[in-house]
Amino acid sequence: MSPATTPTELLHAWRDGDRGAFDRLLPLVDQELRRLARRHMQHERPGHTLQATALVNEAYLRLADASQVDWRGRAHFFAVAARVMRHILVDHARARGNVRRGGDLAKLPLAAAEHVAAPIEQDFVGLDTALRRFESSHERAARIVELRFFGGLSAQETAEALAVSIDTVKRDWRFAKLWLLRELGGATHV
């Protein structure tokens, strides 16, 4: 039997106990995971303590412990990676929120402060809280948000990961965005 070479084959080999399959999988998914991480980090303030590379590295560490997952394929892998990245970002945002008030802010002379614009930041904690509320009554739609927003999956990939039609994904995506925008007061990039 020839060695596994596609992401799906490598995921199945990894699940079946081939420890080297994960190492062979990483180069095939690395670029996409880095793109997702950069997308999440682009709205954070300069000097943010969690950088895209660190987000990807932390995701790798957490995914390495997921060898017993019954991987269904590439889309399923990115669905799990999306959930992992979501938890990392929310955990980091919560930890940052625990820093003493103003403790992580750059100090500027008062005269310079009037020329500084506030950076656009995503409120991952607020989004996570709203998404958890939404998930209690709309589980599939919440999962679609997680896959599309945190995972960067296309409508087609999301449909494959959840085994639903593309029309269902699009309909749930529109509904979820409206619900979350209303819930968050229009302050999200969903």
C-alpha positions as CSV (number, residue, x, y, z in Angstrom):
1,M,0.0,0.0,0.0
2,S,1.4,3.4,-0.9
3,P,2.0,6.0,1.8
4,A,-0.6,8.5,2.6
5,T,-0.1,11.8,0.8
6,T,-3.4,13.8,0.8
7,P,-4.6,15.6,3.9
8,T,-7.5,13.2,4.2
9,E,-5.3,10.1,3.8
10,L,-2.8,11.6,6.4
11,L,-5.6,12.4,8.8
12,H,-6.9,8.8,8.6
13,A,-3.4,7.4,9.0
14,W,-2.8,9.7,12.0
15,R,-6.1,8.5,13.6
16,D,-5.1,4.9,12.9
17,G,-1.9,5.4,14.9
18,D,0.7,6.6,12.4
19,R,2.5,9.1,14.5
20,G,4.5,10.5,11.6
21,A,1.3,11.2,9.6
22,F,0.7,14.4,11.7
23,D,4.2,15.6,10.8
24,R,3.6,15.0,7.2
25,L,0.2,16.7,7.4
26,L,1.5,20.0,8.8
27,P,3.3,21.2,5.6
28,L,0.0,20.6,3.7
29,V,-2.1,22.6,6.0
30,D,0.4,25.2,7.3
31,Q,-0.2,27.9,4.7
32,E,-4.0,27.8,5.2
33,L,-3.7,27.8,9.0
34,R,-1.4,30.8,8.8
35,R,-3.8,32.6,6.5
36,L,-6.6,32.1,9.0
37,A,-4.4,33.3,11.9
38,R,-3.3,36.4,10.0
39,R,-7.0,37.1,9.2
40,H,-7.9,37.0,12.8
41,M,-4.9,39.1,13.9
42,Q,-5.3,41.9,11.3
43,H,-7.9,43.7,13.5
44,E,-5.9,43.6,16.6
45,R,-3.9,46.5,17.9
46,P,-0.2,46.8,17.0
47,G,2.0,45.1,19.5
48,H,-0.7,42.7,20.4
49,T,0.9,40.0,22.6
50,L,-0.4,37.1,20.5
51,Q,1.0,37.0,17.0
52,A,-0.3,34.9,14.1
53,T,2.7,32.6,14.3
54,A,2.1,32.0,18.0
55,L,-1.6,31.3,17.3
56,V,-0.7,28.7,14.7
57,N,1.9,27.1,16.9
58,E,-0.6,26.9,19.8
59,A,-3.2,25.4,17.5
60,Y,-0.6,22.8,16.3
61,L,0.1,21.8,19.9
62,R,-3.6,21.5,20.7
63,L,-4.4,19.6,17.5
64,A,-1.5,17.2,18.1
65,D,-3.5,15.9,21.1
66,A,-6.5,15.2,18.9
67,S,-5.2,12.1,17.2
68,Q,-8.2,10.0,18.3
69,V,-10.7,12.2,16.4
70,D,-12.5,10.3,13.7
71,W,-11.2,12.6,10.9
72,R,-13.6,12.7,8.0
73,G,-11.4,14.8,5.8
74,R,-9.8,18.1,5.1
75,A,-12.9,20.2,5.8
76,H,-13.4,18.4,9.1
77,F,-9.8,19.1,10.1
78,F,-10.2,22.8,9.4
79,A,-13.5,22.7,11.3
80,V,-11.7,21.4,14.4
81,A,-8.8,23.8,13.8
82,A,-11.4,26.7,13.7
83,R,-12.7,25.6,17.1
84,V,-9.2,25.3,18.5
85,M,-8.3,28.8,17.2
86,R,-11.5,30.2,18.6
87,H,-10.7,28.9,22.1
88,I,-7.1,30.1,21.9
89,L,-8.2,33.6,20.9
90,V,-11.0,33.8,23.5
91,D,-8.6,32.4,26.2
92,H,-6.0,35.0,25.3
93,A,-8.6,37.8,25.3
94,R,-9.9,36.8,28.7
95,A,-6.4,36.7,30.1
96,R,-5.7,40.1,28.6
97,G,-8.8,41.4,30.2
98,N,-7.5,40.2,33.5
99,V,-4.5,42.5,33.3
100,R,-4.8,45.4,35.6
101,R,-6.8,48.2,34.0
102,G,-4.5,49.9,31.5
103,G,-1.6,47.7,32.4
104,D,-0.9,46.6,28.8
105,L,-1.4,50.0,27.2
106,A,1.5,52.0,25.8
107,K,2.1,55.2,27.8
108,L,2.0,58.4,25.8
109,P,2.4,62.1,26.7
110,L,-1.0,63.7,26.9
111,A,-0.2,66.1,24.0
112,A,0.5,63.1,21.7
113,A,-2.7,61.3,22.7
114,E,-5.0,63.5,20.6
115,H,-3.4,62.3,17.4
116,V,-3.7,58.6,18.1
117,A,-6.7,56.8,16.7
118,A,-8.1,53.9,18.7
119,P,-7.2,50.6,17.0
120,I,-9.9,48.3,15.7
121,E,-10.1,45.2,17.8
122,Q,-12.3,42.2,17.6
123,D,-14.1,41.5,20.8
124,F,-13.5,37.7,20.9
125,V,-14.8,37.4,24.4
126,G,-18.0,39.2,23.5
127,L,-18.4,37.3,20.3
128,D,-17.8,34.0,22.1
129,T,-20.3,34.9,24.8
130,A,-22.9,35.8,22.2
131,L,-22.1,32.7,20.1
132,R,-22.6,30.5,23.2
133,R,-26.1,32.1,23.8
134,F,-26.9,31.7,20.1
135,E,-25.7,28.1,20.1
136,S,-28.2,27.1,22.8
137,S,-31.1,27.6,20.4
138,H,-29.4,27.5,17.0
139,E,-26.6,24.9,17.2
140,R,-26.1,24.3,13.5
141,A,-26.1,28.1,12.7
142,A,-23.6,28.7,15.5
143,R,-21.3,26.0,14.1
144,I,-21.5,27.6,10.7
145,V,-20.4,30.9,12.2
146,E,-17.5,29.1,13.9
147,L,-16.4,27.4,10.6
148,R,-16.8,30.5,8.4
149,F,-15.6,33.2,10.8
150,F,-13.0,31.4,12.9
151,G,-12.1,28.7,10.4
152,G,-12.3,30.7,7.2
153,L,-14.1,27.9,5.4
154,S,-16.0,28.6,2.3
155,A,-19.7,27.9,2.1
156,Q,-18.9,24.7,0.1
157,E,-16.3,23.5,2.7
158,T,-18.7,24.3,5.6
159,A,-21.5,22.4,3.9
160,E,-19.1,19.4,3.5
161,A,-18.0,19.6,7.1
162,L,-21.5,19.7,8.4
163,A,-23.1,17.4,5.8
164,V,-25.7,19.9,4.8
165,S,-26.5,21.8,1.6
166,I,-24.8,25.0,0.5
167,D,-28.2,26.7,0.6
168,T,-28.6,25.7,4.2
169,V,-25.2,27.1,5.0
170,K,-25.9,30.4,3.3
171,R,-29.3,30.8,4.9
172,D,-28.0,30.0,8.4
173,W,-25.0,32.2,7.8
174,R,-27.2,35.2,7.0
175,F,-29.5,34.5,10.0
176,A,-26.5,34.1,12.3
177,K,-24.8,37.3,11.2
178,L,-28.0,39.3,11.7
179,W,-28.6,37.8,15.1
180,L,-25.0,38.4,16.2
181,L,-24.8,42.0,14.8
182,R,-28.0,42.8,16.7
183,E,-26.7,41.1,19.9
184,L,-23.3,42.8,19.7
185,G,-24.6,46.2,18.7
186,G,-23.1,46.0,15.2
187,A,-19.6,45.8,16.6
188,T,-18.3,42.7,15.0
189,H,-16.7,41.8,11.7
190,V,-18.7,38.6,11.2
